[in-house]
Amino acid sequence: MDTLLSLQVFAAVAEQKSFALVAERLGLSPAMTSKHVQHVEARVGARLLNRNSRNVSLTEAGTRYLATVRPLLEGLGEAEAQLSETRLAPQGTLKASMPVWMANPAFARILAAYHAENPDVTLDLDLSGRMVNMVEEGVDLALRVTEALGEGLIARKLAEVEFPLVASPAFLEKHGRPAAKEDLNGAPFLVYTPMASGSRIRFDRGADALDLRFTPVLLSGNETLIQLAARQGMGFAFMPHWLVTDDIAKGLLEQVLPGTPWPKVPLHAIYPDRSYLPAKVRSFLDFLAGPQGLGSIAGLGGWVFEEDGNV
């Protein structure tokens, strides 16, 4: 039995979670599709898929194995396309991790526009805000407001995101509205940990430089929790523009020191260091950097799309 074909069948079944769909797509009988998966399981000596009459799911061993073989299969397809001087159409499942605050109407419109141009790509998005192990979990791409990279990862700066300072009107009535940045020193803060940790936040950005010491009330990497705590009057918070625009318009939050040039935070696309990016990843990155991508959203300062390079 053709082991390469068996690997391709296994990967397809794992992504589609259906033997019948894969059999129809590849022109195989359901029985032969099952035999290909059994062939892979026999070679590795482990059960890779749980299957019953209703659904198909990966076992723990299957999850690890798929994370290893999927980039190899994608790289093979890319190499064949390059040798034949053809462009491989984006297809398959694009697994990506993003901040919670990407769950907003503006970004949903970007996803819809991308899907219209790339209907064969299935988007599997994790917006939990947790820091994923991209290699072990088989994540193709992560969008992060951070400059800290894991070993073997590449980052592209996609945009700079505005993080205005906000607080609830009730909080400002109680504690007073600051007249200058210096008035914020020692103030109670809700800390979004990708931006700062402990009791200090520093940005060395020329005229917009900031060195602020505050009293941390809440620290979290979950933007939604910080937003809700700010509404409840727990303290000041730097929040992504996308996330708080509606709250400011409704009077739930108030922008503090409006007009102050707060430093913008870089948004990076981070992905495993591979010689050839799969077509689905490359197409998504190009789309985010294009006219229908991140640059079309208010609250992003002059997005840029740069060549590969460590940050």
C-alpha positions in Angstrom: 0.0 0.0 0.0 1.2 3.5 -0.9 2.4 4.9 2.4 2.4 8.5 1.2 -1.2 8.3 0.0 -2.1 6.7 3.3 -0.6 9.6 5.2 -2.5 12.0 2.9 -5.7 10.1 3.6 -5.1 10.1 7.4 -4.4 13.9 7.4 -7.5 14.5 5.4 -9.8 12.4 7.6 -8.3 14.0 10.7 -9.1 17.5 9.4 -12.5 16.7 7.8 -13.5 14.4 10.7 -15.3 12.2 8.2 -14.3 9.1 6.2 -17.2 9.5 3.8 -16.3 13.1 2.8 -12.6 12.2 2.3 -13.5 9.1 0.3 -15.7 11.2 -2.0 -13.1 13.9 -2.4 -10.3 11.5 -3.2 -12.3 9.1 -5.4 -11.8 6.2 -3.0 -14.3 3.7 -1.5 -15.1 4.2 2.2 -13.5 0.7 2.8 -10.3 1.7 1.1 -10.2 5.0 2.9 -10.4 3.1 6.2 -7.7 0.7 5.1 -5.3 3.6 4.4 -5.8 4.9 7.9 -5.3 1.4 9.4 -2.1 1.1 7.3 -0.7 4.3 9.0 -1.8 3.1 12.4 -0.1 -0.2 11.9 3.2 1.5 10.8 3.3 3.7 13.9 2.0 1.1 16.2 -0.7 3.3 17.8 -4.4 4.1 17.4 -4.6 7.6 15.8 -8.3 8.1 15.3 -11.3 7.4 17.5 -14.2 6.5 15.3 -17.8 5.5 15.8 -21.0 5.7 13.8 -21.4 9.4 14.5 -18.0 11.1 14.6 -14.3 10.8 14.1 -11.7 12.4 16.4 -8.0 12.3 17.0 -6.5 10.4 19.8 -3.7 12.0 21.9 -1.2 10.0 19.8 -3.0 11.1 16.6 -2.8 14.8 17.6 0.9 14.6 18.0 1.4 12.6 14.8 -0.7 14.9 12.7 1.3 17.9 14.0 4.4 16.2 12.7 3.3 14.9 9.3 1.0 17.8 8.2 3.9 20.3 7.6 5.8 17.5 5.8 2.9 16.9 3.5 2.3 20.6 2.9 6.0 21.1 2.2 5.9 18.3 -0.4 3.0 19.9 -2.2 4.8 23.2 -2.2 8.0 21.7 -3.6 6.1 19.9 -6.3 4.3 23.1 -7.3 7.6 25.0 -7.5 9.3 22.3 -9.6 6.3 22.3 -12.0 6.3 26.1 -12.0 2.7 26.2 -10.9 1.1 28.0 -8.0 -0.5 25.7 -5.4 -4.0 26.9 -4.6 -4.6 27.6 -0.9 -6.5 24.7 0.6 -6.8 22.7 3.8 -7.3 23.8 7.4 -5.5 26.9 8.6 -5.0 26.6 12.4 -4.4 30.0 14.0 -4.2 31.4 17.5 -5.3 35.0 18.1 -6.0 37.5 21.0 -9.6 37.5 22.4 -10.1 41.1 21.1 -9.9 39.9 17.5 -13.5 38.7 18.0 -15.1 41.8 16.7 -17.2 42.8 13.6 -14.3 44.5 11.8 -12.1 41.4 11.9 -15.1 39.1 11.0 -15.5 41.2 7.8 -11.8 40.5 7.0 -12.3 36.8 7.5 -15.4 36.8 5.3 -13.5 38.6 2.5 -10.6 36.2 2.8 -13.0 33.2 2.6 -14.7 34.6 -0.5 -11.3 34.6 -2.3 -10.1 31.3 -0.7 -13.1 29.0 -0.4 -11.0 25.8 0.0 -9.3 27.0 3.2 -11.1 26.1 6.5 -10.2 28.6 9.3 -9.7 26.9 12.7 -9.2 29.9 15.0 -8.4 29.8 18.8 -9.3 33.1 20.4 -8.8 31.9 24.0 -5.8 34.3 24.4 -3.6 31.5 25.8 0.0 31.1 24.8 0.1 28.0 22.6 3.0 25.7 21.8 2.8 26.2 18.0 5.0 23.2 17.1 3.5 20.7 19.4 -0.1 21.7 18.8 0.3 22.0 15.0 -0.6 25.7 15.0 0.2 27.3 11.6 0.0 31.0 12.7 -0.4 33.2 15.7 -1.2 36.9 16.0 0.3 38.4 19.1 0.9 41.8 20.6 4.3 40.7 21.9 8.0 40.8 21.0 8.9 37.6 22.9 9.4 34.7 20.5 9.9 31.0 21.2 12.8 29.2 19.7 12.5 28.3 16.1 9.8 30.9 15.4 9.6 33.7 12.8 7.7 37.0 13.3 6.3 39.5 10.8 5.1 42.9 12.0 1.7 43.4 10.5 0.4 46.5 12.2 0.6 48.8 15.2 -2.5 48.8 17.4 -3.7 51.8 19.4 -4.1 51.0 23.1 -5.9 54.1 24.5 -6.1 54.6 28.3 -9.7 54.1 29.6 -11.6 54.0 32.8 -15.3 54.1 33.8 -16.9 57.4 34.4 -17.8 56.4 38.0 -14.1 55.6 38.7 -13.0 59.0 37.3 -15.6 60.8 39.4 -14.3 59.1 42.5 -10.6 59.3 41.8 -10.4 62.4 39.7 -9.5 62.9 36.0 -5.7 63.1 35.5 -4.4 66.3 33.8 -1.1 64.8 32.7 0.7 61.4 32.4 2.6 62.1 35.6 -0.7 62.1 37.5 -1.0 58.3 36.8 2.0 57.3 38.8 0.8 55.2 41.7 -2.8 55.0 40.4 -4.8 51.7 40.4 -4.3 49.8 37.1 -5.8 46.8 35.4 -2.8 45.2 33.7 -3.0 43.5 30.3 0.0 41.2 30.7 1.2 41.0 27.1 1.8 44.8 27.4 3.3 44.9 30.9 3.8 43.0 34.1 4.3 43.9 37.7 3.9 47.5 38.5 5.7 49.3 35.7 5.1 49.9 32.0 7.8 51.3 29.7 7.9 52.3 26.1 11.0 53.7 24.6 9.5 55.2 21.5 11.1 58.7 21.1 8.7 61.5 21.6 6.0 59.0 22.7 8.2 57.4 25.4 6.4 56.4 28.5 7.7 55.2 31.9 4.8 54.7 34.3 4.7 53.1 37.7 1.3 52.2 39.0 -0.5 50.1 41.6 -1.6 46.8 40.0 -5.2 45.8 41.0 -5.7 43.0 38.4 -3.3 41.3 36.1 -4.6 39.1 33.2 -3.8 38.1 29.7 -7.6 38.0 29.0 -8.6 41.3 27.4 -12.3 40.7 28.0 -11.8 40.3 31.7 -9.8 43.6 31.8 -12.5 45.3 29.9 -15.3 44.1 32.2 -13.3 45.0 35.3 -12.7 48.5 33.9 -16.5 48.9 33.4 -16.9 48.0 37.0 -14.6 50.9 38.1 -11.7 48.8 39.3 -9.0 51.0 37.7 -7.3 52.5 34.6 -6.6 50.2 31.7 -4.8 50.3 28.4 -7.1 48.4 26.0 -7.1 47.7 22.3 -8.9 50.4 20.3 -11.1 47.7 18.6 -12.4 46.4 21.9 -13.4 49.7 23.6 -14.7 51.9 20.8 -18.3 50.9 21.4 -18.0 51.2 25.2 -16.7 54.7 24.8 -19.5 55.6 22.5 -22.1 54.2 24.9 -20.6 56.0 27.9 -19.6 52.7 29.7 -15.9 53.8 29.5 -14.2 57.1 29.0 -10.9 57.8 27.2 -8.4 59.3 29.6 -6.2 62.1 28.5 -7.6 62.1 25.0 -5.2 63.4 22.4 -2.2 62.0 24.3 0.0 60.1 21.9 0.1 56.8 23.7 2.6 54.3 22.3 1.2 51.9 19.7 1.8 48.2 20.3 3.1 46.1 17.4 0.9 43.2 16.2 3.0 40.3 14.9 2.2 37.3 12.9 4.3 34.5 14.3 4.8 31.1 12.7 7.1 28.1 12.8 10.4 28.6 10.9 9.9 26.6 7.7 11.7 26.9 4.5 8.4 27.0 2.6 5.3 28.5 4.0 2.2 26.5 3.0 0.0 28.3 0.5 -2.8 28.7 3.0 -0.6 30.5 5.5 1.1 32.7 2.9 -2.3 33.7 1.3 -3.7 34.6 4.7 -0.7 36.7 5.6 -0.8 38.5 2.3 -4.5 39.2 2.7 -4.0 40.6 6.2 -1.4 43.0 4.8 -3.5 44.0 1.7 -6.1 46.7 1.2 -9.0 44.5 2.5 -6.9 43.4 5.6 -5.8 45.1 8.8 -5.1 48.4 7.2 -8.9 48.8 6.5 -9.7 48.9 10.3 -9.8 52.0 12.3 -7.6 51.9 15.4 -4.6 50.5 13.6 -1.8 52.9 13.0 0.0 52.7 9.6 0.2 48.9 9.2 3.3 47.6 7.5 4.2 44.2 6.0 7.8 43.3 6.3 10.1 40.6 5.0 10.8 37.6 7.2 13.0 38.4 10.1 13.5 37.8 13.8 12.1 40.5 16.0 
